[in-house]
Amino acid sequence: MLLPITQKRSRLTLLIGTGLLFLAVSASGQATPALWKFEWPRTDFSKSNVPFEEIFSGGVPKDGIPPIYEPRFAPITDVDGLYKGTEPVITVAVNGEARAYPLGILMTHEIVNDELGGKPIAVTYCPLCNSAVVFDRNVNGRIHTFGVSGKLRHSDLVMWDHETESWWQQFVGEGIVGEMTGTQLTLLPVRVEAFDRFKERFQEGQVLLNPRGGPGFNPYSGYDSSSRPFLYRGSFPDGIRPLDYVVAVDDRAWSLDLLRREKRVEDGDLVITWGAGQNAAMDSRNISHGRDIGNVTVQRNDGDKLVDVVHDVTFAFAFHAFNPDGTIHK
């Protein structure tokens, strides 16, 4: 598939930025299982629950997009000047401790292996799906450490773990190749919200520091305005642009346009609210210049209070790819 010029340049910029030579994806874009064994000698390719033909090379080797294995953090006051208040961060709160992981940093690292409030977590972001998902790294009593495989399935990040070199689908947190095939990671309820909102909610919170310095950037400038996603061969949902934003909860999703109009949507005990004031991470190279797509909270009524629910603000095509029978409310 030929990429628009802006997407080609953005992808190339990312790879050069990681100090790697860009290796062009083959005409089909598809990786070859016979060759995988040379790079992945410990992976058990006899075990898989997805067709291998759905897995493509993203053009980089194992950890060619470098995960953060030893994250460093600073108090809000130390980094406040780096971020405009409307820039997006992944906010994670565990056992009274809270941290913000700016999407500008996750853009070029995609995975942060961390421990927060005594819980080992993996903070993950797939730019091509705009999918921000946080997992518990404790799998049946064994702590796993995750990296970036360099592979994509349905245009979504395929992770790998250091312990078994199994491959995992980031969007759903499931093992798809190797010893851990079929194993489900526990997803944690988190928010992608404006930096100012994080500061208001967690005044003593910490913020991830960029290993390269600065606030980070978007190497995929204009990607969310593209007509088609990168290295995607599946069908598209009806009545909505493939790269329109949707809020996904299990097998249901609500378009961001609908939420912007309604401001509040209730579905059973589910309560979804929208408020202005967050830049789109995938719009402008300088994320603080991205258009306003707003802040979304997804909660359930639990007696006399609302509690956060696992959800994802993602692209319509990605939700459809992993929930082909799911419903998108427009």
C-alpha positions in Angstrom: 0.0 0.0 0.0 1.4 3.4 -0.9 1.4 6.0 1.9 0.7 9.7 1.3 3.9 11.7 1.1 3.3 13.2 4.6 2.9 9.8 6.1 6.0 8.5 4.4 8.1 11.4 5.7 6.6 11.1 9.2 7.4 7.4 9.4 10.9 8.0 8.1 11.4 10.8 10.6 10.5 8.5 13.5 13.0 5.8 12.4 15.8 8.2 11.9 15.0 9.7 15.3 15.6 6.3 16.9 19.0 6.1 15.2 17.9 3.3 12.8 18.1 2.9 9.1 14.6 2.7 7.7 14.1 -0.6 5.9 11.3 -0.3 3.4 8.4 -2.7 3.9 8.1 -5.1 1.0 5.5 -4.5 -1.7 3.0 -6.7 0.2 4.2 -5.4 3.6 3.8 -8.9 5.0 6.5 -10.5 7.2 7.7 -14.1 6.6 7.3 -16.6 9.4 10.3 -18.5 8.2 12.4 -15.4 8.7 10.9 -14.6 12.1 12.8 -17.6 13.6 16.1 -16.0 13.0 15.2 -12.9 15.0 13.0 -14.8 17.4 14.8 -18.1 18.2 13.0 -18.5 21.6 9.5 -17.9 20.3 7.3 -21.0 20.0 5.7 -20.4 16.6 3.8 -23.7 16.8 1.4 -21.8 19.1 -0.8 -19.1 17.8 -4.5 -18.0 17.8 -4.3 -15.7 14.8 -3.5 -16.3 11.1 0.2 -15.4 10.4 -0.8 -13.6 7.2 -2.5 -10.9 9.4 0.9 -10.0 10.9 3.0 -7.5 9.0 6.5 -6.0 9.4 6.2 -2.4 10.5 9.7 -1.7 9.0 11.7 -1.9 12.2 13.4 -4.7 14.1 12.7 -5.9 17.7 12.8 -2.8 19.9 13.7 -0.6 16.9 11.2 1.7 18.4 12.8 1.7 21.9 10.5 1.0 24.9 11.3 2.7 28.2 12.6 0.0 30.6 13.8 2.3 33.3 11.5 5.3 33.4 12.3 8.5 35.3 9.8 11.0 36.7 9.6 14.5 38.0 7.1 16.5 40.0 4.6 18.6 38.1 6.3 21.8 39.1 9.6 20.7 37.4 8.0 20.0 34.0 5.1 22.5 34.0 6.8 24.7 31.5 7.3 21.9 29.0 3.6 21.3 28.4 0.7 23.4 27.3 -2.3 22.7 29.5 -4.3 21.1 26.7 -1.6 18.5 25.7 -2.7 14.9 26.2 -1.3 12.6 28.8 -2.2 9.1 29.9 -3.1 9.4 33.6 -2.7 6.3 35.8 -3.6 6.2 39.5 -2.9 3.2 41.7 -3.2 2.9 45.4 -3.0 6.6 46.0 -0.1 7.3 43.6 -0.6 9.0 40.2 1.6 9.6 37.2 1.1 11.2 33.8 2.7 9.7 30.7 2.7 12.4 27.9 1.6 11.1 24.5 4.4 13.1 22.9 6.9 10.8 24.6 4.9 7.6 24.0 4.8 8.4 20.3 8.4 7.3 19.9 8.6 4.7 22.6 5.2 3.1 22.7 5.7 1.1 25.9 6.8 2.1 29.4 7.5 -0.7 31.9 6.8 0.8 35.3 5.7 0.1 38.9 3.1 2.4 40.5 1.6 2.1 43.9 3.2 -1.3 44.3 1.7 -2.6 41.0 3.9 -3.5 38.0 2.3 -1.9 35.0 2.9 -1.5 31.2 1.8 1.8 29.8 1.3 1.4 26.1 0.3 3.6 23.1 -0.1 2.6 19.5 0.0 5.8 17.4 -1.4 4.1 14.3 -4.5 3.1 16.2 -4.4 6.0 18.7 -4.8 3.3 21.3 -3.7 4.0 24.9 -4.0 0.9 27.1 -2.4 0.1 30.5 -1.9 -3.4 31.7 -0.9 -5.2 34.9 2.5 -6.8 34.2 1.8 -9.5 36.8 0.7 -12.6 34.8 -0.2 -15.5 37.1 2.4 -14.5 39.7 5.2 -13.8 37.2 6.2 -10.2 36.3 6.5 -9.7 32.5 8.6 -7.0 30.8 7.3 -5.8 27.4 9.0 -4.6 24.3 8.1 -3.5 20.8 8.2 -6.4 18.3 8.3 -4.3 15.1 5.3 -6.1 13.9 1.7 -4.9 13.3 -1.6 -6.7 13.2 -4.6 -4.7 12.0 -2.2 -1.8 12.1 -1.9 -2.2 15.8 1.3 -2.7 17.9 2.4 -6.2 18.5 4.3 -6.4 21.8 6.7 -9.1 23.0 7.7 -10.2 26.5 11.3 -10.8 27.7 10.3 -13.8 29.7 9.0 -16.1 27.0 9.4 -14.0 23.8 5.7 -14.5 23.2 3.8 -11.8 21.1 0.9 -9.8 22.5 -1.8 -7.7 20.8 -1.7 -4.3 22.3 -5.3 -3.3 21.5 -6.8 -6.1 23.6 -3.9 -7.3 25.7 -4.0 -10.9 24.6 -1.1 -13.3 23.8 -1.3 -14.2 20.1 1.9 -16.1 19.3 4.1 -18.3 21.5 3.9 -19.8 24.9 1.5 -17.2 26.2 -1.0 -17.6 23.4 -4.5 -17.0 24.7 -3.4 -15.4 27.9 -5.2 -12.3 28.8 -3.5 -9.3 30.5 -5.5 -7.3 33.0 -6.4 -3.9 31.7 -6.5 -1.0 34.1 -9.0 1.9 34.0 -7.0 5.0 33.0 -7.7 8.3 31.3 -6.2 10.2 28.4 -6.7 13.8 29.4 -5.3 17.3 29.1 -2.3 18.0 31.3 -4.2 20.7 33.2 -6.8 18.1 34.2 -4.1 15.8 35.5 -2.7 18.7 37.5 -6.1 19.5 39.0 -6.8 16.0 40.0 -3.4 15.0 41.3 -1.4 18.0 42.6 1.3 15.7 44.0 1.4 13.6 40.8 4.6 12.8 38.8 5.3 13.2 35.1 7.3 10.9 32.9 10.6 12.4 31.6 11.6 12.0 28.0 14.8 10.0 27.6 15.6 12.4 24.7 14.6 15.5 26.6 11.8 17.9 25.9 8.1 17.2 25.6 8.2 14.9 22.6 6.5 15.3 19.3 4.2 13.7 16.7 6.2 12.1 13.9 2.9 11.1 12.2 1.8 14.6 11.5 -1.7 14.7 9.9 -2.2 11.0 10.2 -5.7 11.3 11.6 -6.8 13.2 8.5 -5.6 10.3 6.2 -8.1 8.3 4.2 -6.6 5.0 5.1 -4.6 3.5 8.0 -1.0 2.2 7.6 -0.6 -1.5 6.7 -4.2 -2.3 7.3 -5.9 -5.0 5.1 -9.3 -5.4 6.8 -12.8 -4.0 6.2 -14.0 -0.6 7.4 -17.0 0.3 9.5 -20.0 1.8 7.7 -21.0 5.4 8.0 -17.9 6.8 9.6 -14.3 7.7 8.4 -11.8 4.9 9.2 -9.7 7.4 11.2 -12.5 9.2 13.0 -12.2 9.0 16.8 -14.5 6.7 18.8 -14.7 5.9 22.5 -14.7 2.1 22.8 -16.1 0.2 25.8 -16.0 -3.6 25.3 -18.0 -4.2 22.0 -19.6 -0.8 21.8 -18.3 2.5 20.7 -19.5 6.1 20.5 -18.2 8.5 17.9 -16.4 11.6 19.2 -18.7 13.7 17.0 -21.7 12.3 18.8 -20.2 12.9 22.2 -19.2 16.5 21.2 -22.9 17.1 20.3 -24.5 15.5 23.3 -21.8 16.3 26.0 -23.2 13.4 28.1 -24.4 10.0 27.1 -25.9 7.4 29.5 -26.3 3.8 28.6 -27.5 1.6 31.5 -25.1 2.3 34.3 -22.5 3.7 31.9 -21.9 7.5 31.9 -19.8 9.1 29.2 -19.0 12.8 29.3 -17.2 15.1 26.9 -15.6 18.5 27.6 -13.4 20.7 25.4 -9.7 21.3 26.0 -7.5 18.5 24.7 -5.2 18.6 21.6 -5.4 15.7 19.2 -2.1 13.9 19.5 -2.1 12.7 15.9 -2.8 16.0 14.2 0.2 18.4 14.3 3.9 17.6 14.7 3.8 20.0 17.6 1.1 18.4 19.7 0.2 21.6 21.5 -0.9 22.9 18.1 -3.3 20.0 17.4 -7.0 20.6 17.0 -9.2 20.3 20.1 -10.9 16.9 20.3 -11.9 17.3 23.9 -11.6 15.2 27.1 -13.7 12.1 27.6 -14.5 10.4 30.9 -16.1 6.9 31.0 -17.6 5.8 34.3 -20.2 3.5 35.8 -22.7 4.2 38.6 -21.5 2.3 41.6 -24.1 3.0 44.3 -23.7 6.7 45.2 -20.5 7.3 43.2 -19.1 7.1 39.7 -16.0 4.9 39.1 -13.7 4.9 36.1 -14.2 2.2 33.5 -11.7 0.6 31.1 -12.1 2.2 27.7 -10.1 3.4 24.8 -10.3 6.6 22.6 -9.2 5.0 19.4 -9.9 5.1 15.6 -13.1 3.7 14.1 -11.2 1.2 11.9 -9.3 -0.2 14.9 -12.4 -0.8 17.0 -14.1 -2.4 14.0 -11.0 -4.7 13.3 -11.1 -6.1 16.8 -14.9 -6.0 17.2 -16.3 -6.8 13.8 -19.7 -7.4 15.2 -19.5 -4.4 17.6 -21.8 -1.4 17.4 -20.6 2.2 16.7 -23.1 4.8 17.8 -22.8 7.8 15.5 
